[in-house]
């Protein structure tokens, strides 16, 4: 399944409207914010049809996935947007994560929990609020908003950089940092980023991580940054995305992909956009002097001209 999908769910009192463009979206929020009502309206529309009084407008079917037979339903479904409420205990299981991988469906997961089994984007974590524009009217308009629209005051001039992993991205940032007298280390995995902040003093710190897959870690990282204003985030889709976006790799098709990646990334093949961009860069540079490997950085990307083109595209950090 690909593409961006606009969803409207409404009755004579409530109106929900939003767009999703990735296979996994998260809706969070406190009690009484409208999450359960959204699920109930979908459930009514699915079971009662027109007589429910609920209109569901979307170019693909929107369904509620729940109950003991969830896996059977999912295994025999394609081209749907499934909404799942946090009351379903399977949501946090490895079995569910495995089922999402390779599925030809999108998922809207309504939960306050951090789903560590799934790679989801920091950009696709939403909350619900009532639009002030329609305050005091008969119909209440519920809108979603990004919970982490700005991850720190960027661009910043860091004194220390901490990368998510120890692969090619780390090698690039380490080389650049050493030239400029900036400390650079890596957390050896996104689950270790929070621990890597332990003992940080007053120096300006920038965490560099794959925004396309770091969603499950953002809650505690963000709260830590709120307590320590010297902690900042630079969260591009991935390091491979940075290179592709730099202009080092030519091609009109590539520009089209970067402009609207949702039209090209198939959820059956790629669990996260980070994996897609890694594969795209590897394929685009195969059998050339630019050949890219995730495990070890090709020295081409550290040549002065290449390096400067990459750095020009990094909007979150001043080197």
Secondary structure as UniProt FT lines:
FT   STRAND          5..10
FT   STRAND          14..20
FT   STRAND          24..27
FT   TURN            31..32
FT   HELIX           35..48
FT   HELIX           49..52
FT   STRAND          55..57
FT   STRAND          61..64
FT   TURN            68..69
FT   HELIX           70..75
FT   STRAND          80..85
FT   TURN            86..87
FT   HELIX           89..92
FT   HELIX           94..100
FT   TURN            101..102
FT   STRAND          106..110
FT   TURN            116..117
FT   HELIX           122..124
FT   STRAND          125..130
FT   HELIX           132..134
FT   TURN            135..136
FT   STRAND          140..146
FT   TURN            147..148
FT   STRAND          160..163
FT   HELIX           168..179
FT   TURN            180..181
FT   STRAND          183..186
FT   HELIX           190..192
FT   HELIX           193..196
FT   TURN            197..199
FT   STRAND          205..208
FT   TURN            211..213
FT   HELIX           215..217
FT   HELIX           218..227
FT   TURN            229..230
FT   STRAND          231..234
FT   HELIX           239..245
FT   TURN            246..247
FT   HELIX           252..259
FT   HELIX           261..263
FT   TURN            267..269
FT   HELIX           273..285
FT   TURN            286..287
FT   TURN            289..290
FT   HELIX           299..302
FT   HELIX           304..312
//
